[in-house]
Amino acid sequence: MTTRSITDRLGGLAFGGDYNPEQWDEPVWKEDDELMRRARVNLATVGVFSWALLEPEEGRYDFDWLDAHVERLHANGVAVDLATPTASPPPWFTLAHPDALPVTPEGTRHVHGSRNTYCLAAPAYRNAARRIASALAERYGDHPALALWHVHNEYATLCWCDHTAAAFRVWLRERHGSLDALNAAWGTAFWSQHYTSWEQVLPPRATHWHGNPGQAVDFRRFWSDEIIAAYREQRDAIRAHSDRPVTTNLMLPAYQNVDLWNFARELDVVTSDQYPSSPGLDAAASVAVHADRTRSLGGGRPWLLMEQGTNTVYDGGRILGKEPGDILRHSLGHVARGSEGALFFQWRQSRAGAETWHSAMVPHAGPDSRIFREVTQLGEAVSRLGELAGSTVTGSVAVLDSPDAWWALGVDGLPSSRLDDYHGELVRAHRALWDAGLTVDFARPEHELGRYRLVVAPALFLLSDEAAENLRRYVEGGGTLLVQHAAGFVDDRMHARLGGYPAGPLREALGIRVEEPRPLREDQRITLSDGSQGTVWSEVVRTEGAQTLATYTHGMLAGGPALTRHRSGGGQGWYLSTRLDDAGYAALVGRLLTEAGAGPDVPGIPAGVEAVTRRSSDGRHWQVLLNHTAEAVPLPEPAHDLLTDAPVRELPAGGCAVLRGH
C-alpha cells in the first residue's frame, strides 16, 4: 500500500487536517461543511483524542456520534483519516488500572490529566488499545469515506515502572542471551555492578551519580522495539477488518524515543508532524530538513505531512506567529520534497483545553481572517497539483543519521556535555547543503551510499564495526566523505575504541588516528591556520597517510592537524577535528561540493530561492520554486506554472511556483 492509493481515492493531493467535531455543536458543524468546501478540504483526521467518548466505560462503545460525522464528511466530499485514540486513555481506564500510569526515572507516578498518561509496557493498556482499534476497524473498515488509518498519535511516552522493568528483562534476554553476555556488554565489572540474576536488572532509574552507559543505550533500544511492537498490534488488529493503508504520525525533528528508520518500515505510508522552532528563513530551513528526513525514512517513497501549524512557531515557552505567505511557502516546501499533500493540526482552533492557543485552519477570529484567507489560497494551490501524485525526489548528497549515535550522546559521563546536541548537528549539516541549493537525503551509516557524490557524517560518536567498514567501502568506491569530530569513539556496546579513534576501518579511510580529545571551554574559540575558528571541541590527531589542510595555531595543539584529507581508492575521506563556526563550516561544505562535483539541483537559480525537482516514472518532472527573499527574482527561462496555470517569467518577493518540465 502506498500514498498513491490515498491520492487515487482523493483525486489529487491531500489537504485538510485534524477535525474534532465533538468540541462543537450543530451550528458550527454546518459552518464547517461550508468552510471546508470553500477551502477545498478533501481529508479530515478524526478521533485522535476521542477515547473517552468512543468507549465511555470499559467494553461499552458509543459509535453513533462518530457515525454521524463520518457520514456528514462523506456527503460533503471529505475523506476520513480515522485514528485510534490510544494516545489519551480515558479517566475510567486510569482509575481501573493505576499501575498503567507512567513512572518517571525518579519514581514519580504521573496522574491522569493530560495526554500520553500511559505506560506502553503495561499489559492492561496494550489490551485496551488493541480492543478499541479492533472495534473501530470492524465498524468502519470498509466505509467508503475511509482513506487512511491513523494509529495512536506521536509515539511515545517512556516509562520506568515495574511493568517496564519486566519487559526490559525479556528484551535483554533475547538480545544478549545470557547474564554473562549482558555483564560483558555493559562493562559491569566497573563499580561493582555485576549481575548474578535477571531480577537484579532494572531500567536506568535515577541513581546517585553517573549511570551505566551501556544500560542507558540498551534501554533506548528496548523502548524503540516496544513502541514498534505496540504499533504493530494495533495495525494488525485493523488489517483483520480493513484493506486501507495504516500509518502513524512520526514526531520530527528532535523527538527521538524510537528508531525512526525501523518504525518507518512498518508503515504503509510514512507520515510526520513538523513545527518550526524559529521564524523566517530558519523556519523554511526547518521545513526542508524535516521533509528530507521524512522522505528518507521511507526510502524515497512519497510521504504525507500529517501535521503542521497555520500560525505556530514554538520558540521556547512562546508560540510565535508566522509571517504572511508562510502557510503557502511552508506547505509547498513539504510538497516539493515528496509530501503528497499538506495537513494541519487542526481544522478549527479550540476554545477550551490545553491547546487553546495552538493555531488552526479556522482561527478564533473565524473565517474573516488572514489565516483562513491564506488557508483557502493554499487549498486552491494544492488542488492544482494533482499531477505530482506519485512522483519522487532524490538527493545527490547525504547526511548520516544514526539513532544509536543520538542515544549514545545522551548518556552520563561523556568528555563534554556540549556533545549532546545530536539533532543540532544534523540540522547544521543539512542547512549548509540547503543553503548551497542541494536536496539532501538522510541515510544510516550502514546503508548503501554509492550513489551519493558527498556524504556528511556529523556526531557519529557511536559507530559499529559494520558501519565503519561500510564507510570505508564508500570512500574506496569513489565517494567523498566528511567525518566530523568525536566520531567512532565507542562501538555499539558503548565500549571505548582502543588504539586510537575512530573505528579501525574508518581510520583507514581517513588516514588519521585521534590520540586524545581536548574539549573546549564554553567561551573558548580556537583559530585554525586557514583563518576559520573552532568551538566546543578539539583533538590531538596524528596523520597516517592523510594530507593536513589546516592546523591548530596555539597551545599544545599548535601545528597539529585540524582538517585533513586522505585519498583512498577512488575517493576522499575528510576529517574535521573541531566544530567550525558557521561561516567556516559553510565554506568547508562548499569546498567539498566542488571536490565531489555536486552542484545545485536546479542550476541558474539565485541565492535565496529554494528549488527542488520531483520526477515521475514516466519521465515527467516538476520544479518547485520558493522565493525566500524580499525581491522579485527572474527565472532563467519562462515556464508553465501550475499554481497560476499560466507562463511565469519571474517569482515575486516571497512568491512560489510549480513549473512543469519539458
N, C-alpha and C positions, 0 to 999 in steps of 0.2 A: 504494500500500500504506500502511496506517495502523496505529495501535495497536489499532484495532478488530479487525483480522484476528488480532492476537495474543490479545486478550481473548476473542474468539469461540472460539479454539482452547482457551483455558484455562477457559472457562466462567465468567469473572469477572476481577477484578483480579489482577495478578501478585504472587506472594510467594515469596521464596527468595533465592538468591544464588550466588556463585561456588562451585563444587564441584570439589575436587581429589582424587578418589579415589586417584590414583596415589601420594599421600603415605601411604597407609594399607594395611591388609591386610584379608583377608576377614571376620574377626570384627567389625571396625569397619564394614565395608560393610553387614553385616546389621543392626548397630545403627542406622546411618544410615537404612536403609529404614524402620525402626520410628519413629525420631525425626522423620523428615520427615512421616510420616503424622500423628504426634501434633501437629506444628506447622502442619499444613495447607500445606506447601510444594507449589507447583504448577509452579515454573520453576527450573531449575538451569543456571547458566552453566558450560560445560565446555570445557576445553582451552586456556585463555588462555595458560598458560605451559608448554605441553607439547611444544614443537617437538622437543626432543632425543629424546623417546620416540616421537613420531609419525614422525619421519624420522631414524633413528639414524645413517645415513650418507647422503651426497648421492644423491638419486634412489631410495633404498630406503625404502619406507613400511611401518610396522607399525601397522595399524589394529585388530588383533584385540582388544587390551586395551580400546580405546575402544568397539568394537562391544559388548563385554560390558557396559560401564557404561551405554551408551545404551539397550540393551535392558532392563537392570535398572531404570533410571529409568522407562522407558516402562511396564514391567509394574507399577511402583509408583505409577502415575498422575502422574508428574512429567514435564513437557515439558522440552525442551532448547533452550537458547540456545547454539548451537555457535560457538565462537570460532576465528579463525585465530590461530596462536601467534606471530605475527611480531614482537611486542614483545621477544622474548627469543631471539635466534638461538642455535643450539646450538654447543658448542665446536668441532665439526668445521668449521662454516662459517667461524668467525673464524680458525681455523688455515689453512684453504684460501684465505681472502680477507682477509688482514690490512689491505689498503687500504680495506676496507669498515668498519673500526672508526672511530668518531668522533674528530675532532680539535678541540681547544679553540681559542679565539681566540689563545691564546699559543703554539700549535703543538704542544701535548702530545697524543699519541695515546693514547686510553684502551685498556685491555686487557680481555679477557673476564673476567667475574667478578660481573657484576650484570645487571640487566635493562637494556634500552634501549641496549645497546652495538652500535650500527649507525649508518651514515651513510645516510640515506634517499635521498641522491642517487647512491649507488654502484650502478652497473648490476648487479653480481653480487647485491647484496641485493634489489633490485627484482625481478630474475628469480626468485630463490629464493622470495620472498614470493608472487609470482603462482603459482608451481608448487604450493606447499603449499596455497594457497587453492583452486586448481582441483582438486587431488586430493581434498581434503575434500568439496568440493561435488559432485564426481562420485560419491563413495561415499555421502554422506548427504543429498543434495539433496532427495529426496522421501521421506525416512524419516518415518513417522507421528509419531515423537516430536518432530520438529524444528518449533519455533515461530518461531525468530528466528536470524539470522546476526549474529555479533558480530565485526567486523573489527578485528584489532590490539587495542591497549589504550592508552588515554590518550595519543594522539598529542601531541607527538612530540619526539624528541631533535633538537637543532640541531647543525650541524657546519660547520667552516670549512676542510675539506680541499680537495685539488685537484679531486676529483670535484664538490664543491660549487662551486668556482670556475668550472669549465667549464659547469655547469648555470646558474649565476648569469649568465654572459655571454650564454647563449642567451636567458634570460628578459629581460635588459636590451635585447638587440637587438629582441625582439618588443615590448617596452614603449615604447622610445624611438625605435627606427627607425634612428638614426644616432649616431655618436660626437659630432657637433656638438650634437644634441639632448640627449645624455647630459651633455656638458660644461655645457650651459646649465642643465639641471635640477639638477645637483649644485653649481653655482657653482664650478667647478674653476679659474677664474681666480684664486681666493684660494689662497695658499700653494703656488703653482706645481704644482697638481695636474692640469693639462690633459692629457688622454689623446689620443694620436695613433694608437693601435692597440688593438684589443679585448684582446689578450693582456696589456696593461698593467693591465687592470681586475681587481681582486681582491676577495674578500669583506672586510668590515671587521675584519681581524685586529688583534691588539694592536699598537699603534704608540706613538710616543714621547709624544704628548700627546693633545689632542682629535682625534677622528676627524671625518670629513665627515658632517654630519647627514643630508644627502640620501641618501648612500650607506647609512647605517645604517637609515633607514626603508625604502628600497627593498629592502634585504636581508631585512627582516622580511616585506615583501610577497611577495618571491620565495619565502621558506620557506613561507609560508601556501599559496601556489599549488602548491608542490612536495608538501606534505603532502596536500593535497586530491587532487592527481593520483595519488599513491601509493595513497590510499584507493580512488579510482575504479577503478584497475587490479584490485585485489582484488575489489571489488564486482562489476565486470563479469565477472570470471572465475567468480564464484559464480553470477551470474544466468544464465550459459550452461548451468547444470545444475539450477537450483532457482528456484522461484517464491515462496519465503518472504521476508519483509521482511529487509533488510540495514541494519545500523547500525554505529556505533562509539560508545564512551563518551567524550563530551567531558569534559575535565578542568576543572571550575569550582571556585572562582570566580576565582582570581587567576592562572591559568596561561594566558598569552596568546601562545602561539607560533603561533597560527593565527587567521585571521579567522573567528570562530565563526558569524557571520551567513552567510558564503559556504559554510562547511562544512555548516551545518545544512540548506541547500537540497539537498545531495547525499544526505541520509539518508532512508530510508523512514519511520523514526520517530526523533525526537530522543531520545537517552538521555544521561545525565550522571552524574557522581560528585560527592558532597558530603561533606566532612569539616569540621566547625566548628573554629575555632582558639581559641575561648573558651568557657567553660562557661556554664550558667544561661541567663538571658534573652538574652544575646548569642548563644548557640547557636541559640535559637529564631529570632532575627532573621536569623542566617546562613542557616538553612533557608529562610526566606521570600525573601530576596534571591536565593538560588540557584534556587529553584523559579520565581520570577517571571522570572528571566533566561532559564532554560532554555525555559520556555513561550514566551517572546517570540521566541527564536531560531527556533522552529518556526512563527512566525506565528500563535500562539494555539492550535495544534493540541494535543490531548492528547500527552503525552510519557511517558517512563518513567525513574524513578530506578534506575540500574543498580548503583550502589554507595553505601553508607554504612557506618558502623561501629556495631555494637551498643553499644560501650563505649569509643569512640575520639574523643578531642578532642585535636588536635595544638596544643600550646602551646609554640612554640619547640622546644626539644630534649626536651620532656616529652610523654608520652602520658597525658593525664588521663582519668579515668573519667567516665561520665555519671551523672546522678542517677536514682533510681528514677522510673519513668514516662516518662523521656525517649525511650526506644525507641518507645513508642506516640505520644507527642506529636510527635516529630520526623517520624516516618513519616507520620502523618496531616497534618502541616504540608505535606509534599510532595503528598500526595493532594489536599488542599484546593486547591492551586494548579495542579492539572492532571495530576499523575502518575497513570498507570494501574496503579500498584502500588508496592511497596516491596521492593527487593532489597538485598542486603548483600555486602560482601566480609568474610569468606567464610563458608561453612557451618560448617566445623569449624576451630578455631584450630590453626595449625601447631605441631608440637612441635620443629621444627628449621627453620633457614633465616633469611633476612634479615628476615622479617616475623613472627617467632615471637610477638612481643608485640602484633601487630595483633589487635584483638578480633574475635570471630566469634559466630555464632548459637549454636554449641555451644562453650563456652569450655574451657580446660584443665581446669577443675573438673568438667566433664561436665554431663549434663542435670539433676542435682540441684543447681541453682544459681539465683540470682536472674536472671541473664541469660537462661537458657533458659526459665525460667518467664515472663519478660516477652516473649520471642520467641513462645511459644505463645499468650500473650494477644493479641499483635499479629496472629498468623496467624488467630485466631478473628475478630478485628475486620475484617481485610481480606476474609475470606470472606463477611462480611455486606454488603459494599459493592459487589457486582457491578453493581447497577443504575446506579451512577455511570459505568460504562464509556461512553466516547464523549462525555460531557458536557464542556463547556469553561468557561473562566474568562476574564473580560475586565476589564481595569483601566480606570478613568476618568481616570487621570493617568499620565504617562510620565516616565522618566528617560532621557536620551540617552546612548548607549553607542557610541563610535567606536573601532575597533581602531587606525586611523591616529593618532588623538589619543593613545591609550595609548602606542603605539610612539614617537611624537614626544617624549613626556615622558621617554623613556629615553635620549635622545642626550646627547652631551657638550656642555658649554659653555652650558647654559641660565642665565638670570639667577640662579636659585636651585635648589640640589639638592633643596630641600624641596617642589618641584612634582611630584616623580616618583611620588607615590603615587596613581596614577590609580584603581586599584581601590578604595583607601580613600575617595576622593571619591564614587565610585559608591555604595558601601555607605552612606556618610553621608547622601547624599540619599535613598536608599531607606529608611533607618532612620527619618528624620524623618517620612516619609509613612506608614510602617508603624506607628509609634507613634501616629499620628493616626487609625489604623483603616482605611487605604485599601489596596486591592490595586493593585499597580503593574505597568504594562507597561514594558519597555525598548524603545527604538527607535533606529535610526540617525538621524543628523541629516538624512539625505536622504529618510527615509520620509515617507509621507503622515501628517500629525499632526492633521488637522482634527477628529477625534472626541474628542480629549483636552481636558478642561477646563483642565488645567495641564500644562506641560512644564518640567522642570528640566534645565538644561544645565550640569553641572559639568565643569571641567577640559578644555574644548574648545580647547586651545592651538592645535592644527592644525584648520583648518576650510576646506574647499574653497569655491570661489565658488558652486557649485551648492547646497551645503548652506546657506550663508549666505542665499541667495535663498529657499530653502525655509523657513527660519525667519522671514524677513521676511513671506512669504505667510501663514504660520501666524498671526502677530500681526495682520496686516491682516484676516484672515478671522475674527477674533474670539477668538483664543486668548490665554491668559495664559502668558507665557514668563519664566522666571528664568534669566538668564545669569550665571555666576559668574566670578570674577577670572581674568585672563590668558587670556581667550577670543579665539580668532581672531587670534592674534599672527602666525601663519605660514599660508601657503597649503599646498596638498597637495604641493608640491615642497620644503617646508621653507624657503621664501623669506619673509623678513620682510615684513609689510604696511607699505606706505609711506603717509604722510599721516595716520597715527594708526591705532590699533587699535579694534575688530576689523575684519573684512572689511566693505567698503562697505555692502552690503545689510543686514547686521546692525546696523551703526552707525545706519542709517536707522530700523530697527525700534526701537532702544533710545534714540535721541535723544541719544547721547553720543559723545564721542571721547576715547579714552585717549591721553594725550600721553607718559606716562613711567611705567614700572614702578618701584616702590620696595620691593624685598624687605625683609623684617624679619629682625632677628637671631633666633636660636633662642629666646632668653629674652625677647624683646620682645613686649609686648602694647600695643595702642592702644585708647583708649576713644573711642567714637563719641558723637554728640550725643544719641542715644536711650538711652544707658547701656549698650549692648551693647559687646562687646570683640572686636577683631580680632587675628589672629595670622598669621604666615607671610608675608603679602604686603599691599601697599597700592599705590595708583596715583594719579597726577595725572590727574584726569578733568575734562573740560570738557563742560558740558551744551549740547546743540544741540536744544532743544525739550523735553528731559526735565525732570521735577519732581524736585528734590532732597528726599529723605525723611530722610536722616541725613547728617551731615557728620563729617569728622575734627575733632579738638578741639585738637591741639597739633602743634608742629613746622612744617615747611614746608607740610604739607598742611592746616593748621588752616583751617577754614571751607570746605574743598573737598568736593565730593560723594563720599560713600562708598556710599550706596544711592540709586538713582534709579528713577523710574517714568515711562514715556512712553506716552501713549495714541496709538495709531496705527491708523487704520481702525476696526474694531470691537473691537480687542483691546488688550492692555497688554504692553509689554516692560520688564521689571525688570532692573537691573544691580547686582550686588554686587561691589565692587572690593577686598574683603578677605575673609579666611577667618574668619567669625564663630566664637566659641566655641559649644559645643554648645547651651547654653541660648538664646543669641541666635539661632542658626540654627533651632532648633525653633520659636521664636516667629515668626520670619520666614515659615517654611513654613506655620504655622497662619494667619497673616495672608493669605498668598497663596491658601490654600484657601478662605478666606472670600470673598475678592475674586472668585475663579473660580467660586464656587458649588458647590464639590466637598466632599461630606461623607463620613462613614464608609460603607462598603459595607453594613453592617448596623446601622441606627440603633438606639439604645437599649441597646447593649452597653457595659458599664462598661469603664474603663481596665484594661489587663492581660489582657483576654480577646480573643484573636485570632478574627476571624470572616471567613470567605471563602465566597462563593457560587459553586457550579457549576451550569450550566444546560444542559439538553438541547435539541435542535432541536424536540422536540415540546411544549415549554412547561413541562416539569417543572424543578424546581430543588431544590437541597440546600444547606443551610448547615452548614459545618464550623466548630465552635467549640472553641477550645483555651484552657483557663484557665491562665494563667501566674502566677497569684497563689497565696498561701498561704491564701486564704479561699474559702469556698463563695460562689457568685455566683448570685442568682436570675435566671431568664430573663424577658424581657418578657411572654411568654405560653407556656403549655405546648405542647409539640410532640412528635412521634414520633421517637424516637432509634433509628437503625438499629443502633447498636452494642449496645443492650440489647433491641431490639425491644419497647420499652415507652415510654409517655409520660414525659417528663422535665420537671421544673419548675425545677431548679437544677443548676449544674455544681459538683461538689465541688472542693476545692482541688486544683489540678493535673489536673483532670479534662478529658475530651473528650466531644464528642457530634457526631453527624452527623444533622441534622434534615431530614426530608423535608418540602418545602414544599407549600403548598396550591396 
